């Protein structure tokens, strides 16, 4: 399937987004990431909160893409991680996040700070280059949600262990799949 299929369809809800992805209309989706305003009602079946950590809720996936809704309580954050050389786009549905970008100094075993920014509702960030690692933290005064699109599903990724200064492979899992809690 070609990743450069082009369609001019405007995406205005979650169903249209998933259909465009399933049809391989990736350029169409990516050209609209900041304009797509998914009604919160569309996301209700996938919303799932946990007090101890953010949740990963798979909305749709096939062999070419993975669309996941992450639900975050105040202060929850990811470890420093990469996306196993997969392209990733993150859209803030509501709330705000601090994103920090790093590169890994293999000789020193350290993560080197590259940049940081705060992302607010409807803003989009992406990780395209495999050399970058990042972390996300919910810095909102309450809950936040973000929609993550990966161009190929990611079963595992490298995570930086601050104590050992080593990269570790972590298996990824979902808290819900197609709206059903696991």
Secondary structure as UniProt FT lines:
FT   TURN            3..4
FT   HELIX           14..22
FT   TURN            23..24
FT   HELIX           26..31
FT   TURN            32..35
FT   HELIX           40..43
FT   HELIX           44..46
FT   STRAND          55..61
FT   STRAND          66..72
FT   TURN            74..75
FT   TURN            84..85
FT   STRAND          88..94
FT   STRAND          96..105
FT   TURN            106..109
FT   STRAND          110..120
FT   TURN            121..122
FT   STRAND          124..127
FT   TURN            130..131
FT   STRAND          132..138
FT   STRAND          144..150
FT   STRAND          156..161
FT   TURN            162..165
FT   STRAND          166..171
FT   STRAND          176..177
FT   TURN            178..179
FT   STRAND          180..181
//
